[in-house]
Each structure stands twice: as C-alpha cells, then as structure tokens.
C-alpha cells in the first residue's frame, strides 16, 4: 500500500513544472499547475492561501495557517515548485514510477520530495494540531529557483519584515541535515575582441582566441590562489572555487576569430562576498594589464549571496536535533535571499543532492518517510 507522502510526491512529479529558461526539453513549462495543486491542498487543511504571480503565468503559492495563542514564533516552510530541464533524461520524467524502493521522475528529489514531506507532515498534524503548535506556520512554494530565484526574491521583498519570521526552512535534499551555511555564486563572462581575416593570411587579422589564453592562464595561476587566501577561508565551507565552464570563439576553421568568450562559475565564501567578488576580479584584470583587452560581464540571473546563519541559533539547533545535525553546502538556494532580508534561514529536507538534476532522478521511499518525521518532529518540538 502506498503511503501518503509517496502518493503526494507521485502527484507532484506527474505535474510538469519545468523551469522554461534555457532548453527545458518539454513544452510543458512553468509552475502554475503545481502551485494550484499545492494551493488546493493547503486550503483543505484550513490555510488562507494566495497565488502571487511573479512572472507571467508563474506564481508563488503562499499559505498562512490559523494559530491559537499569542506571541508565537513564525515558521516558514519553503520548498520550490520548479524543476530543471528534462532534456536527456533516461526515464519518463513525469511517470513517477516506483521500483526497488525508489520513486523516479524529474523533481522527485529536487524538490518535490521535500515538498511532499512538508505537506504530509502538516496533514498528519491536521488543522487543530497545526493551530495548537507552539509556532505559527506559513508555507511558501517558490517558483523560479533553478534560474534566477525570482520567487524567493519576490517573497523576500514583499513578505519579510525585521523579526517577522523566526526561522525559514527551505526545502532542499540534504538527507535531513540542516544546511546553515552555503557558498554564494558569481557567474560571469570575459570576452576578447580581435579582427577577422582569411585563415591563409592570419597575419592580416587579430586572433581573439590567442588574446584569451593569457587571461585563462592568469586566472588559474594567480586569481584562484587569491580566492583561496587564508583570510577568505570558511571553517565549514573551506575555500572559494572557480570553474571555467564554457569557451567559444570564431566561426570557421579558415577564419581568424574576431571574438572569444569564456564563462566562469565562481562559488564564494562569505568573506570573499564581503570583499566583493566582482570588484576583486575587475581589479585583478586591471592589475595584470588585461582589462584593456577583455570585457567582464556579470550574469545577473546567477548571482547569489552566501548563506551564513549562526549555527547556535536556538531554532536551528532544535531543527538539527530532529535530523542529522548541521552541515554546509557548496551549492546555493532560496535561503540566501530570505536571509538577506533578515529572516534566519536554513535548507533541510529528505533526499540526496547526488540525485538532483540527474538523467534518472529519484528519491528513496525511506527518505520520504524520514522527511515527514523530521518536519513533524521539529514542528511539535516548538
């Protein structure tokens, strides 16, 4: 017999909610249908629910549960409703097939599994149980986390005030460890320009690819060690990292390339973020005499601050006691945007990040059940 949390997760996986940015791999994009499913579920538990459109046809879903008693802390449960592309998947992305103790499908792990566990925990408590908890419970399903994090940004700008929320628990697959700190991200492009010419007479042109080679060499020889200096090291996260993820230039083998671009993914510690990664990189290029030949452009959709919620926060400690303790992460998530507006925030939920975004994404049924106990145990401990 299928348990309630597994049934909920299957329902959610069967609703396509693919982020439309890039190559989604399907025409069924956007979070509206998933948000509407969650809205109906929350309403059935007595929550006051609204859909708040962030981008056309792409709403957040927000629910506020009635609560008895005054001066209670407010807890926000906040998974995201979008998934990454289904292009290249080796399973039916929306089939929600169960085999060998696993539930397969896009979002099963990231983050429809955490969402199902949160919803199942709330359903087990029921309207009266939720109202009598030692905290007032709110739920937000954020759209657009996978690119741009527009849902959490929108929420943070409109529904946060200093001291209003005591803790936000963002649903991410952490095996129920409490990620209280994660690296920030800075994606950027560096472009060099040259002059095209016939490949048989390269001396008549100016090769933009060759202009890029000393930049790449300097970045890895000198800039990466700068990011890894001891004063920037974090006790949990370690050092910042840099990945040269893309390089492209030229149009044909027999034409001298007139442009070359590299794309960098830099994951930064809180100390590097405070120093200013854009300023550090710009100054580095200038100091190495490269700023006149290279143009630096930030990818604003992929810039996120680090998360660094104090691990000794009382509610963080309570949550950690219900799961697998405290942890850090090299990835980033919606929690950073909430924290930037003064909401103490962490990421925690069932499933492993190792299964997220994979061609055969899955979550174990055991993890889903563990997630329900984790969230319910925390809420009942307040």
CORHU-V113487 format. One record per residue. RES is the residue in three letters. BURIAL is I if it has 16 or more other C-alpha atoms within 10 Angstrom, else O. Layout:
BEGIN
res = [RES;RES]
burial = [BURIAL;BURIAL]
END
This chain:
BEGIN
res = [UNK;UNK;UNK;UNK;UNK;UNK;UNK;UNK;UNK;UNK;UNK;UNK;UNK;UNK;UNK;UNK;UNK;UNK;UNK;UNK;UNK;UNK;UNK;UNK;UNK;UNK;UNK;UNK;UNK;UNK;UNK;UNK;UNK;UNK;UNK;UNK;UNK;UNK;UNK;UNK;UNK;UNK;UNK;UNK;UNK;UNK;UNK;UNK;UNK;UNK;UNK;UNK;UNK;UNK;UNK;UNK;UNK;UNK;UNK;UNK;UNK;UNK;UNK;UNK;UNK;UNK;UNK;UNK;UNK;UNK;UNK;UNK;UNK;UNK;UNK;UNK;UNK;UNK;UNK;UNK;UNK;UNK;UNK;UNK;UNK;UNK;UNK;UNK;UNK;UNK;UNK;UNK;UNK;UNK;UNK;UNK;UNK;UNK;UNK;UNK;UNK;UNK;UNK;UNK;UNK;UNK;UNK;UNK;UNK;UNK;UNK;UNK;UNK;UNK;UNK;UNK;UNK;UNK;UNK;UNK;UNK;UNK;UNK;UNK;UNK;UNK;UNK;UNK;UNK;UNK;UNK;UNK;UNK;UNK;UNK;UNK;UNK;UNK;UNK;UNK;UNK;UNK;UNK;UNK;UNK;UNK;UNK;UNK;UNK;UNK;UNK;UNK;UNK;UNK;UNK;UNK;UNK;UNK;UNK;UNK;UNK;UNK;UNK;UNK;UNK;UNK;UNK;UNK;UNK;UNK;UNK;UNK;UNK;UNK;UNK;UNK;UNK;UNK;UNK;UNK;UNK;UNK;UNK;UNK;UNK;UNK;UNK;UNK;UNK;UNK;UNK;UNK;UNK;UNK;UNK;UNK;UNK;UNK;UNK;UNK;UNK;UNK;UNK;UNK;UNK;UNK;UNK;UNK;UNK;UNK;UNK;UNK;UNK;UNK;UNK;UNK;UNK;UNK;UNK;UNK;UNK;UNK;UNK;UNK;UNK;UNK;UNK;UNK;UNK;UNK;UNK;UNK;UNK;UNK;UNK;UNK;UNK;UNK;UNK;UNK;UNK;UNK;UNK;UNK;UNK;UNK;UNK;UNK;UNK;UNK;UNK;UNK;UNK;UNK;UNK;UNK;UNK;UNK;UNK;UNK;UNK;UNK;UNK;UNK;UNK;UNK;UNK;UNK;UNK;UNK;UNK;UNK;UNK;UNK;UNK;UNK;UNK;UNK;UNK;UNK;UNK;UNK;UNK;UNK;UNK;UNK;UNK;UNK;UNK;UNK;UNK;UNK;UNK;UNK;UNK;UNK;UNK;UNK;UNK;UNK;UNK;UNK;UNK;UNK;UNK;UNK;UNK;UNK;UNK;UNK;UNK;UNK;UNK;UNK;UNK;UNK;UNK;UNK;UNK;UNK;UNK;UNK;UNK;UNK;UNK;UNK;UNK;UNK;UNK;UNK;UNK;UNK;UNK;UNK;UNK;UNK;UNK;UNK;UNK;UNK;UNK;UNK;UNK;UNK;UNK;UNK;UNK;UNK;UNK;UNK;UNK;UNK;UNK;UNK;UNK;UNK;UNK;UNK;UNK;UNK;UNK;UNK;UNK;UNK;UNK;UNK;UNK;UNK;UNK;UNK;UNK;UNK;UNK;UNK;UNK;UNK;UNK;UNK;UNK;UNK;UNK;UNK]
burial = [O;O;O;I;I;I;O;I;I;I;I;I;I;I;I;I;I;I;I;I;O;O;O;I;I;O;O;O;I;I;I;I;I;I;I;I;O;I;I;O;O;I;O;O;I;I;I;O;I;I;I;I;O;I;O;O;O;I;I;I;I;I;I;I;I;I;I;O;O;O;O;O;I;I;I;I;I;I;I;I;I;I;I;I;I;I;O;O;I;O;I;O;I;I;I;I;I;I;O;O;O;I;I;I;I;I;I;I;I;I;I;I;I;I;I;I;I;I;I;I;I;I;I;O;I;O;I;O;O;I;I;O;I;I;I;I;I;I;I;I;I;I;I;I;I;I;I;I;I;I;I;I;I;I;I;I;O;O;O;I;O;O;O;O;I;I;I;I;I;I;I;I;I;I;I;I;I;I;I;I;I;I;I;I;I;I;I;I;I;I;I;I;I;I;O;I;I;O;O;O;O;I;O;O;I;I;I;I;I;O;I;I;O;O;I;O;O;O;I;O;O;O;I;I;O;I;I;I;O;O;O;I;I;I;O;O;I;I;I;I;I;I;O;I;O;O;O;O;I;I;O;O;O;O;I;I;I;I;I;I;I;I;I;I;I;I;I;I;I;I;I;I;I;O;O;O;I;I;O;I;O;O;O;I;I;O;O;O;O;I;I;O;I;I;O;I;O;O;O;O;O;I;I;I;I;I;I;I;I;O;I;O;O;O;I;I;O;I;I;I;I;I;I;O;O;I;I;I;I;I;O;I;I;I;I;I;I;I;I;I;I;I;I;I;I;I;I;I;I;I;I;I;I;O;I;I;I;I;I;I;I;I;I;I;I;O;I;I;I;I;I;I;I;I;I;I;I;I;I;O;O;O]
END
